[in-house]
């Protein structure tokens, strides 16, 4: 199994059009997420919708599973709803060229979604639909959970899970051609808004893309809580542990080979967790006259590992290092690796 993308904060996605980030309790699962991200209302029937969240994978894949939680509401946690807009796009699975190939849309019926293929001309063809009422209006702290297992090939299939159960699949048995225009891979996903109402939108959290089924998976955010063993950049913990991006607060260095390590929270990690991957996210820019690259640092099990150098943009951009195994031990992750003093960080590189 390989995790291709995972996260749930505004550093996980690229906002296309307009989006909001909320720390309001109830829009996400307490103890797992700190925020939920939402395209600005209302829902649109345009293809593509003007407002959406885009998550790009580490690499394209033909066999892929997508996981995400959504709190559908009319503007607030106090007004949940499962009303949908006909043809408004909730999920868009895009090929490496950015063309949508599989789209999940509202039908206009409450709690009902259609699964369609799309070609490069923008023509939709329905594969199947969920039953009306296949997902409820969420309750506070309990967003709806969606998983999409896709074998994107001429002998492929789509299985759509809602809240852990199969809501629709195509074909009902065997395989079928679900591709368009000869495309064979999915490289990114748009999270959209198919919810009906002038103020209605969908607050997204706990996003995962993987090469095996994501059913039953979760994302737990482990924010930095204090300076680590080596923290020689200018700035403090308050400059980097925001739940919502604030580019006016940051840590910095003008020199190469300077490390910034931070202890992370390991609170409430259940003993029965199986860790598929650790994702280290950073928002970085490089200014002229200073270091132009950086490396991710992982400190665990009494050792440290650094990534290959990453070229930093001249404006703040989001970067992520997905570690599908412990880089210090070369073994699969264990709970003890995290709770025994793990630190994450970056090092400046010329």
KOLFIDO-254355 format. One record per residue (C-alpha): x, y, z; residue in one letter. Coordinates in steps of 0.1 Angstrom, whole numbers, padded with zeros to 4 digits, always signed. Layout:
# residues N
XYZa;...
END
This chain:
# residues 350
+0000+0000+0000x;+0012+0035-0009x;-0004+0067+0004x;-0004+0092-0024x;-0018+0121-0006x;-0031+0127+0030x;-0041+0157+0051x;-0070+0179+0060x;-0059+0214+0065x;-0055+0243+0041x;-0019+0233+0035x;-0033+0200+0019x;-0052+0216-0010x;-0049+0242-0037x;-0079+0264-0036x;-0094+0270-0071x;-0116+0301-0070x;-0127+0309-0035x;-0127+0287-0004x;-0130+0292+0034x;-0114+0275+0064x;-0133+0270+0096x;-0122+0259+0131x;-0159+0257+0142x;-0163+0225+0163x;-0188+0201+0149x;-0178+0206+0112x;-0151+0179+0116x;-0143+0150+0140x;-0129+0162+0173x;-0096+0146+0181x;-0087+0140+0144x;-0090+0173+0127x;-0085+0210+0137x;-0102+0226+0107x;-0125+0219+0077x;-0121+0235+0043x;-0151+0245+0021x;-0156+0259-0014x;-0175+0291-0012x;-0213+0287-0016x;-0235+0283-0035x;-0232+0251-0055x;-0226+0254-0093x;-0237+0233-0122x;-0207+0245-0143x;-0180+0221-0154x;-0156+0228-0139x;-0173+0245-0108x;-0157+0279-0101x;-0149+0271-0065x;-0133+0238-0055x;-0104+0223-0036x;-0077+0204-0056x;-0055+0177-0041x;-0026+0165-0063x;-0011+0130-0057x;+0025+0123-0054x;+0022+0102-0086x;-0006+0092-0109x;-0022+0058-0105x;-0047+0035-0123x;-0058+0017-0091x;-0067+0042-0065x;-0089+0048-0035x;-0101+0083-0023x;-0113+0090+0012x;-0128+0123+0026x;-0152+0135+0052x;-0178+0161+0044x;-0202+0181+0066x;-0229+0193+0043x;-0248+0223+0056x;-0266+0256+0049x;-0238+0278+0062x;-0233+0265+0097x;-0231+0234+0119x;-0266+0241+0131x;-0281+0237+0097x;-0270+0203+0083x;-0287+0191+0051x;-0285+0163+0025x;-0303+0182-0002x;-0284+0181-0035x;-0283+0202-0067x;-0288+0184-0100x;-0255+0181-0118x;-0234+0200-0092x;-0201+0182-0088x;-0190+0168-0054x;-0160+0148-0065x;-0139+0152-0097x;-0112+0126-0104x;-0087+0142-0129x;-0061+0127-0152x;-0025+0140-0154x;-0036+0167-0179x;-0062+0180-0154x;-0092+0166-0174x;-0119+0151-0152x;-0125+0115-0160x;-0148+0103-0132x;-0173+0127-0116x;-0197+0122-0087x;-0226+0147-0089x;-0259+0156-0072x;-0291+0144-0087x;-0315+0169-0071x;-0328+0143-0048x;-0319+0143-0011x;-0289+0122-0003x;-0285+0109-0039x;-0254+0111-0061x;-0246+0099-0096x;-0213+0085-0108x;-0204+0096-0143x;-0176+0093-0168x;-0165+0125-0187x;-0146+0128-0219x;-0123+0157-0230x;-0153+0173-0248x;-0171+0176-0214x;-0197+0149-0223x;-0211+0130-0193x;-0222+0094-0193x;-0239+0079-0163x;-0225+0047-0149x;-0247+0043-0118x;-0263+0063-0090x;-0268+0058-0053x;-0303+0054-0039x;-0322+0085-0027x;-0313+0091+0009x;-0280+0072+0007x;-0264+0097+0030x;-0280+0116+0058x;-0278+0152+0069x;-0247+0150+0092x;-0248+0156+0129x;-0224+0178+0149x;-0190+0162+0150x;-0200+0134+0126x;-0195+0144+0090x;-0204+0119+0063x;-0175+0097+0052x;-0169+0089+0015x;-0146+0063+0000x;-0142+0057-0038x;-0124+0027-0050x;-0114+0030-0087x;-0098+0006-0111x;-0094+0031-0139x;-0089+0008-0170x;-0107-0008-0199x;-0114-0037-0175x;-0122-0015-0146x;-0147-0007-0119x;-0159+0019-0094x;-0172+0011-0059x;-0186+0040-0039x;-0188+0038-0001x;-0208+0061+0021x;-0203+0059+0059x;-0185+0025+0055x;-0212+0008+0033x;-0214+0002-0004x;-0237+0029-0018x;-0232+0022-0055x;-0209+0002-0078x;-0203-0002-0115x;-0205-0028-0129x;-0224-0047-0103x;-0202-0077-0111x;-0171-0083-0131x;-0154-0054-0149x;-0162-0028-0176x;-0145-0001-0196x;-0148+0031-0175x;-0121+0051-0193x;-0126+0080-0218x;-0103+0091-0246x;-0078+0064-0238x;-0068+0079-0205x;-0055+0054-0180x;-0045+0072-0148x;-0059+0095-0121x;-0036+0122-0108x;-0056+0145-0086x;-0091+0151-0071x;-0113+0181-0068x;-0135+0184-0038x;-0166+0204-0046x;-0201+0213-0034x;-0233+0195-0045x;-0254+0208-0016x;-0286+0228-0023x;-0292+0262-0007x;-0281+0298-0012x;-0256+0295+0017x;-0250+0258+0014x;-0216+0243+0011x;-0196+0212+0021x;-0168+0214+0048x;-0141+0188+0039x;-0117+0171+0063x;-0095+0140+0065x;-0085+0136+0029x;-0066+0104+0017x;-0056+0090-0017x;-0040+0056-0017x;-0033+0026-0039x;-0055+0003-0018x;-0089+0007-0002x;-0092+0036+0022x;-0124+0023+0038x;-0118+0025+0076x;-0089+0049+0073x;-0086+0083+0091x;-0063+0113+0092x;-0052+0125+0126x;-0035+0159+0127x;-0004+0161+0150x;+0005+0198+0153x;+0038+0210+0166x;+0037+0218+0203x;+0072+0230+0212x;+0107+0235+0199x;+0127+0203+0193x;+0162+0193+0200x;+0176+0217+0173x;+0156+0248+0165x;+0179+0275+0151x;+0155+0294+0129x;+0142+0328+0141x;+0107+0325+0154x;+0086+0307+0179x;+0060+0279+0181x;+0032+0304+0177x;+0045+0312+0142x;+0041+0277+0128x;+0013+0259+0146x;-0017+0279+0133x;-0047+0259+0124x;-0054+0283+0095x;-0026+0296+0072x;-0012+0330+0082x;+0016+0340+0060x;+0023+0370+0082x;+0037+0347+0109x;+0067+0325+0101x;+0101+0313+0111x;+0131+0321+0090x;+0168+0318+0084x;+0192+0335+0060x;+0218+0308+0061x;+0222+0273+0047x;+0225+0241+0068x;+0203+0255+0096x;+0179+0231+0112x;+0144+0237+0126x;+0130+0207+0145x;+0097+0207+0164x;+0081+0182+0188x;+0047+0171+0177x;+0016+0162+0197x;+0009+0125+0201x;-0021+0129+0223x;-0048+0103+0222x;-0032+0080+0197x;-0051+0047+0202x;-0030+0016+0208x;-0049-0002+0180x;-0040+0024+0154x;-0021+0010+0124x;-0001+0039+0109x;+0000+0038+0071x;+0021+0069+0067x;+0034+0101+0083x;+0029+0132+0063x;+0052+0162+0070x;+0036+0194+0056x;+0054+0228+0054x;+0046+0261+0038x;+0079+0276+0024x;+0093+0304+0004x;+0128+0313-0007x;+0141+0349-0009x;+0169+0361-0031x;+0203+0361-0014x;+0194+0333+0009x;+0190+0295+0007x;+0169+0283-0022x;+0162+0248-0011x;+0152+0229+0020x;+0150+0193+0033x;+0124+0177+0055x;+0137+0162+0088x;+0123+0133+0107x;+0137+0125+0142x;+0125+0092+0156x;+0138+0061+0174x;+0170+0078+0184x;+0180+0088+0149x;+0173+0113+0122x;+0165+0112+0085x;+0165+0140+0059x;+0148+0141+0025x;+0163+0150-0008x;+0165+0188-0013x;+0133+0205-0024x;+0135+0237-0044x;+0114+0264-0027x;+0092+0289-0046x;+0097+0326-0044x;+0062+0329-0029x;+0047+0308-0001x;+0037+0274-0014x;+0026+0242+0003x;+0049+0212+0003x;+0045+0177+0017x;+0067+0147+0024x;+0048+0114+0025x;+0066+0087+0045x;+0050+0053+0039x;+0076+0037+0063x;+0098+0049+0091x;+0129+0065+0073x;+0150+0059+0104x;+0143+0022+0109x;+0131+0013+0074x;+0103-0005+0090x;+0065+0001+0089x;+0054+0028+0113x;+0045+0018+0149x;+0027+0038+0176x;+0058+0038+0196x;+0077+0056+0169x;+0054+0086+0174x;+0048+0087+0211x;+0085+0083+0220x;+0095+0118+0211x;+0091+0121+0173x;+0102+0155+0159x;+0096+0169+0124x;+0111+0199+0108x;+0132+0213+0080x;+0168+0222+0072x;+0178+0251+0049x;+0199+0242+0019x;+0218+0265-0005x;
END
